[in-house]
């Protein structure tokens, strides 16, 4: 699945592959280790914070 929506990616994915802009190359990977059924608003907030720490400036 390809998306530009970080919240959607965090809610639906087990791993997010972050691409750099043109020319596209892999910037890094972010593993979402929380089972989907446990991704409530508090968990999503923590995941967003962790993602932003690993990939500052990527939205």
Biopython code that builds the backbone (N, CA, C, O; Angstrom):
import numpy as np
from Bio.PDB.StructureBuilder import StructureBuilder

atoms = [
    (1, "UNK", "N", (0.849, -1.176, 0.000)),
    (1, "UNK", "CA", (0.000, 0.000, 0.000)),
    (1, "UNK", "C", (0.890, 1.233, 0.000)),
    (1, "UNK", "O", (1.906, 1.275, 0.693)),
    (2, "UNK", "N", (0.516, 2.205, -0.756)),
    (2, "UNK", "CA", (1.226, 3.478, -0.795)),
    (2, "UNK", "C", (0.289, 4.546, -0.273)),
    (2, "UNK", "O", (-0.870, 4.618, -0.683)),
    (3, "UNK", "N", (0.787, 5.375, 0.631)),
    (3, "UNK", "CA", (-0.008, 6.478, 1.153)),
    (3, "UNK", "C", (0.910, 7.638, 1.517)),
    (3, "UNK", "O", (2.094, 7.449, 1.796)),
    (4, "UNK", "N", (0.349, 8.824, 1.508)),
    (4, "UNK", "CA", (1.053, 10.015, 1.956)),
    (4, "UNK", "C", (0.527, 10.453, 3.323)),
    (4, "UNK", "O", (0.939, 11.486, 3.851)),
    (5, "UNK", "N", (-0.382, 9.665, 3.887)),
    (5, "UNK", "CA", (-1.015, 9.980, 5.159)),
    (5, "UNK", "C", (-0.346, 9.152, 6.262)),
    (5, "UNK", "O", (-0.531, 7.938, 6.333)),
    (6, "UNK", "N", (0.428, 9.817, 7.114)),
    (6, "UNK", "CA", (1.186, 9.113, 8.149)),
    (6, "UNK", "C", (0.269, 8.396, 9.136)),
    (6, "UNK", "O", (0.556, 7.261, 9.517)),
    (7, "UNK", "N", (-0.811, 9.020, 9.552)),
    (7, "UNK", "CA", (-1.733, 8.365, 10.496)),
    (7, "UNK", "C", (-2.325, 7.090, 9.895)),
    (7, "UNK", "O", (-2.444, 6.071, 10.574)),
    (8, "UNK", "N", (-2.691, 7.158, 8.628)),
    (8, "UNK", "CA", (-3.220, 5.983, 7.950)),
    (8, "UNK", "C", (-2.163, 4.872, 7.905)),
    (8, "UNK", "O", (-2.469, 3.707, 8.158)),
    (9, "UNK", "N", (-0.946, 5.234, 7.589)),
    (9, "UNK", "CA", (0.141, 4.251, 7.541)),
    (9, "UNK", "C", (0.368, 3.620, 8.909)),
    (9, "UNK", "O", (0.546, 2.406, 9.009)),
    (10, "UNK", "N", (0.364, 4.431, 9.960)),
    (10, "UNK", "CA", (0.573, 3.907, 11.313)),
    (10, "UNK", "C", (-0.577, 3.011, 11.758)),
    (10, "UNK", "O", (-0.361, 2.054, 12.501)),
    (11, "UNK", "N", (-1.789, 3.306, 11.315)),
    (11, "UNK", "CA", (-2.945, 2.522, 11.722)),
    (11, "UNK", "C", (-3.014, 1.177, 10.989)),
    (11, "UNK", "O", (-3.455, 0.183, 11.566)),
    (12, "UNK", "N", (-2.587, 1.139, 9.733)),
    (12, "UNK", "CA", (-2.793, -0.042, 8.907)),
    (12, "UNK", "C", (-1.552, -0.906, 8.691)),
    (12, "UNK", "O", (-1.672, -2.055, 8.265)),
    (13, "UNK", "N", (-0.385, -0.383, 8.970)),
    (13, "UNK", "CA", (0.852, -1.070, 8.586)),
    (13, "UNK", "C", (1.566, -1.735, 9.746)),
    (13, "UNK", "O", (1.393, -1.365, 10.907)),
    (14, "UNK", "N", (2.368, -2.723, 9.400)),
    (14, "UNK", "CA", (3.297, -3.329, 10.360)),
    (14, "UNK", "C", (4.695, -2.766, 10.160)),
    (14, "UNK", "O", (5.517, -2.785, 11.077)),
    (15, "UNK", "N", (4.965, -2.261, 8.954)),
    (15, "UNK", "CA", (6.252, -1.640, 8.650)),
    (15, "UNK", "C", (6.013, -0.515, 7.655)),
    (15, "UNK", "O", (5.266, -0.664, 6.688)),
    (16, "UNK", "N", (6.664, 0.612, 7.913)),
    (16, "UNK", "CA", (6.572, 1.758, 7.017)),
    (16, "UNK", "C", (7.946, 1.969, 6.400)),
    (16, "UNK", "O", (8.950, 2.079, 7.104)),
    (17, "UNK", "N", (7.972, 2.024, 5.088)),
    (17, "UNK", "CA", (9.210, 2.318, 4.371)),
    (17, "UNK", "C", (9.114, 3.766, 3.921)),
    (17, "UNK", "O", (8.227, 4.129, 3.149)),
    (18, "UNK", "N", (10.032, 4.588, 4.409)),
    (18, "UNK", "CA", (10.013, 6.020, 4.138)),
    (18, "UNK", "C", (10.921, 6.297, 2.946)),
    (18, "UNK", "O", (12.088, 5.906, 2.933)),
    (19, "UNK", "N", (10.367, 6.977, 1.947)),
    (19, "UNK", "CA", (11.130, 7.317, 0.749)),
    (19, "UNK", "C", (11.519, 8.784, 0.760)),
    (19, "UNK", "O", (10.755, 9.639, 1.208)),
    (20, "UNK", "N", (12.712, 9.064, 0.264)),
    (20, "UNK", "CA", (13.181, 10.430, 0.066)),
    (20, "UNK", "C", (12.520, 10.963, -1.203)),
    (20, "UNK", "O", (12.048, 10.191, -2.039)),
    (21, "UNK", "N", (12.492, 12.289, -1.339)),
    (21, "UNK", "CA", (11.930, 12.863, -2.558)),
    (21, "UNK", "C", (12.851, 12.582, -3.732)),
    (21, "UNK", "O", (13.893, 11.946, -3.575)),
    (22, "UNK", "N", (12.470, 13.050, -4.892)),
    (22, "UNK", "CA", (13.190, 12.765, -6.138)),
    (22, "UNK", "C", (14.667, 13.071, -6.041)),
    (22, "UNK", "O", (15.037, 14.111, -5.497)),
    (23, "UNK", "N", (15.503, 12.227, -6.535)),
    (23, "UNK", "CA", (15.193, 10.881, -6.997)),
    (23, "UNK", "C", (14.886, 9.996, -5.792)),
    (23, "UNK", "O", (15.626, 9.994, -4.809)),
    (24, "UNK", "N", (13.811, 9.262, -5.876)),
    (24, "UNK", "CA", (13.333, 8.466, -4.747)),
    (24, "UNK", "C", (14.333, 7.383, -4.374)),
    (24, "UNK", "O", (14.825, 6.641, -5.224)),
    (25, "UNK", "N", (14.617, 7.314, -3.086)),
    (25, "UNK", "CA", (15.392, 6.217, -2.521)),
    (25, "UNK", "C", (14.920, 6.019, -1.091)),
    (25, "UNK", "O", (14.291, 6.901, -0.507)),
    (26, "UNK", "N", (15.225, 4.868, -0.537)),
    (26, "UNK", "CA", (14.753, 4.534, 0.805)),
    (26, "UNK", "C", (15.528, 5.356, 1.835)),
    (26, "UNK", "O", (16.754, 5.283, 1.915)),
    (27, "UNK", "N", (14.795, 6.127, 2.608)),
    (27, "UNK", "CA", (15.370, 6.921, 3.686)),
    (27, "UNK", "C", (15.511, 6.068, 4.942)),
    (27, "UNK", "O", (16.456, 6.237, 5.713)),
    (28, "UNK", "N", (14.564, 5.149, 5.144)),
    (28, "UNK", "CA", (14.620, 4.276, 6.309)),
    (28, "UNK", "C", (13.325, 3.510, 6.478)),
    (28, "UNK", "O", (12.379, 3.669, 5.705)),
    (29, "UNK", "N", (13.302, 2.672, 7.510)),
    (29, "UNK", "CA", (12.118, 1.872, 7.815)),
    (29, "UNK", "C", (11.705, 2.105, 9.259)),
    (29, "UNK", "O", (12.533, 2.364, 10.131)),
    (30, "UNK", "N", (10.400, 2.005, 9.486)),
    (30, "UNK", "CA", (9.830, 2.168, 10.819)),
    (30, "UNK", "C", (8.914, 0.984, 11.071)),
    (30, "UNK", "O", (7.886, 0.842, 10.410)),
    (31, "UNK", "N", (9.276, 0.135, 12.019)),
    (31, "UNK", "CA", (8.453, -1.023, 12.372)),
    (31, "UNK", "C", (7.411, -0.622, 13.409)),
    (31, "UNK", "O", (7.728, 0.011, 14.416)),
    (32, "UNK", "N", (6.164, -1.001, 13.147)),
    (32, "UNK", "CA", (5.063, -0.749, 14.074)),
    (32, "UNK", "C", (4.803, -2.071, 14.786)),
    (32, "UNK", "O", (4.207, -2.985, 14.217)),
    (33, "UNK", "N", (5.248, -2.164, 16.018)),
    (33, "UNK", "CA", (5.212, -3.441, 16.742)),
    (33, "UNK", "C", (3.979, -3.625, 17.614)),
    (33, "UNK", "O", (3.847, -4.638, 18.302)),
    (34, "UNK", "N", (3.086, -2.661, 17.589)),
    (34, "UNK", "CA", (1.849, -2.756, 18.367)),
    (34, "UNK", "C", (0.788, -3.421, 17.490)),
    (34, "UNK", "O", (0.552, -2.966, 16.371)),
    (35, "UNK", "N", (0.146, -4.486, 17.969)),
    (35, "UNK", "CA", (-0.907, -5.116, 17.171)),
    (35, "UNK", "C", (-2.004, -4.110, 16.797)),
    (35, "UNK", "O", (-2.339, -3.224, 17.584)),
    (36, "UNK", "N", (-2.544, -4.254, 15.613)),
    (36, "UNK", "CA", (-3.534, -3.286, 15.111)),
    (36, "UNK", "C", (-4.713, -3.091, 16.064)),
    (36, "UNK", "O", (-5.199, -1.972, 16.224)),
    (37, "UNK", "N", (-5.171, -4.159, 16.690)),
    (37, "UNK", "CA", (-6.334, -4.038, 17.570)),
    (37, "UNK", "C", (-6.047, -3.217, 18.834)),
    (37, "UNK", "O", (-6.978, -2.841, 19.546)),
    (38, "UNK", "N", (-4.775, -2.938, 19.116)),
    (38, "UNK", "CA", (-4.399, -2.159, 20.306)),
    (38, "UNK", "C", (-3.975, -0.731, 19.966)),
    (38, "UNK", "O", (-3.483, -0.013, 20.837)),
    (39, "UNK", "N", (-4.154, -0.316, 18.740)),
    (39, "UNK", "CA", (-3.730, 1.028, 18.316)),
    (39, "UNK", "C", (-4.835, 2.041, 18.573)),
    (39, "UNK", "O", (-5.525, 2.484, 17.656)),
    (40, "UNK", "N", (-4.982, 2.391, 19.827)),
    (40, "UNK", "CA", (-5.972, 3.380, 20.247)),
    (40, "UNK", "C", (-5.354, 4.790, 20.136)),
    (40, "UNK", "O", (-4.177, 4.901, 19.794)),
    (41, "UNK", "N", (-6.101, 5.852, 20.409)),
    (41, "UNK", "CA", (-5.557, 7.212, 20.262)),
    (41, "UNK", "C", (-4.274, 7.467, 21.058)),
    (41, "UNK", "O", (-3.376, 8.152, 20.568)),
    (42, "UNK", "N", (-4.175, 6.933, 22.266)),
    (42, "UNK", "CA", (-2.959, 7.132, 23.067)),
    (42, "UNK", "C", (-1.758, 6.444, 22.424)),
    (42, "UNK", "O", (-0.677, 7.026, 22.334)),
    (43, "UNK", "N", (-1.951, 5.225, 21.986)),
    (43, "UNK", "CA", (-0.881, 4.478, 21.315)),
    (43, "UNK", "C", (-0.493, 5.174, 20.019)),
    (43, "UNK", "O", (0.692, 5.279, 19.702)),
    (44, "UNK", "N", (-1.485, 5.653, 19.265)),
    (44, "UNK", "CA", (-1.197, 6.351, 18.015)),
    (44, "UNK", "C", (-0.369, 7.606, 18.266)),
    (44, "UNK", "O", (0.527, 7.926, 17.485)),
    (45, "UNK", "N", (-0.660, 8.306, 19.336)),
    (45, "UNK", "CA", (0.112, 9.488, 19.697)),
    (45, "UNK", "C", (1.571, 9.119, 19.973)),
    (45, "UNK", "O", (2.487, 9.814, 19.534)),
    (46, "UNK", "N", (1.778, 8.034, 20.696)),
    (46, "UNK", "CA", (3.139, 7.562, 20.980)),
    (46, "UNK", "C", (3.856, 7.130, 19.698)),
    (46, "UNK", "O", (5.043, 7.406, 19.525)),
    (47, "UNK", "N", (3.136, 6.457, 18.807)),
    (47, "UNK", "CA", (3.728, 6.031, 17.538)),
    (47, "UNK", "C", (4.121, 7.241, 16.686)),
    (47, "UNK", "O", (5.199, 7.259, 16.092)),
    (48, "UNK", "N", (3.256, 8.241, 16.627)),
    (48, "UNK", "CA", (3.569, 9.458, 15.885)),
    (48, "UNK", "C", (4.822, 10.131, 16.429)),
    (48, "UNK", "O", (5.690, 10.557, 15.667)),
    (49, "UNK", "N", (4.909, 10.222, 17.745)),
    (49, "UNK", "CA", (6.067, 10.838, 18.387)),
    (49, "UNK", "C", (7.348, 10.057, 18.061)),
    (49, "UNK", "O", (8.377, 10.652, 17.742)),
    (50, "UNK", "N", (7.278, 8.749, 18.142)),
    (50, "UNK", "CA", (8.440, 7.907, 17.837)),
    (50, "UNK", "C", (8.853, 8.047, 16.374)),
    (50, "UNK", "O", (10.041, 8.126, 16.061)),
    (51, "UNK", "N", (7.869, 8.077, 15.488)),
    (51, "UNK", "CA", (8.165, 8.238, 14.069)),
    (51, "UNK", "C", (8.851, 9.578, 13.821)),
    (51, "UNK", "O", (9.852, 9.645, 13.107)),
    (52, "UNK", "N", (8.317, 10.634, 14.406)),
    (52, "UNK", "CA", (8.869, 11.974, 14.199)),
    (52, "UNK", "C", (10.267, 12.117, 14.794)),
    (52, "UNK", "O", (11.074, 12.899, 14.292)),
    (53, "UNK", "N", (10.562, 11.368, 15.863)),
    (53, "UNK", "CA", (11.913, 11.378, 16.411)),
    (53, "UNK", "C", (12.897, 10.695, 15.469)),
    (53, "UNK", "O", (14.032, 11.145, 15.311)),
    (54, "UNK", "N", (12.457, 9.608, 14.845)),
    (54, "UNK", "CA", (13.327, 8.875, 13.932)),
    (54, "UNK", "C", (13.483, 9.592, 12.586)),
    (54, "UNK", "O", (14.549, 9.558, 11.971)),
    (55, "UNK", "N", (12.397, 10.244, 12.141)),
    (55, "UNK", "CA", (12.392, 10.935, 10.843)),
    (55, "UNK", "C", (11.941, 12.380, 11.019)),
    (55, "UNK", "O", (10.838, 12.739, 10.605)),
    (56, "UNK", "N", (12.780, 13.210, 11.628)),
    (56, "UNK", "CA", (12.377, 14.614, 11.828)),
    (56, "UNK", "C", (12.167, 15.311, 10.489)),
    (56, "UNK", "O", (12.959, 15.154, 9.559)),
    (57, "UNK", "N", (11.101, 16.074, 10.409)),
    (57, "UNK", "CA", (10.809, 16.818, 9.190)),
    (57, "UNK", "C", (10.010, 16.043, 8.160)),
    (57, "UNK", "O", (9.564, 16.626, 7.172)),
    (58, "UNK", "N", (9.814, 14.745, 8.360)),
    (58, "UNK", "CA", (8.998, 13.950, 7.435)),
    (58, "UNK", "C", (7.590, 13.903, 8.004)),
    (58, "UNK", "O", (7.385, 13.533, 9.160)),
    (59, "UNK", "N", (6.621, 14.284, 7.175)),
    (59, "UNK", "CA", (5.243, 14.302, 7.680)),
    (59, "UNK", "C", (4.404, 13.246, 7.054)),
    (59, "UNK", "O", (3.220, 13.129, 7.372)),
]
sb = StructureBuilder()
sb.init_structure("model")
sb.init_model(0)
sb.init_chain("A")
sb.init_seg("    ")
for serial, (resi, resn, name, xyz) in enumerate(atoms, 1):
    if name == "N":
        sb.init_residue(resn, " ", resi, " ")
    sb.init_atom(name, np.array(xyz, "f"), 0.0, 1.0, " ", f" {name:<3s}", serial, name[0])
structure = sb.get_structure()
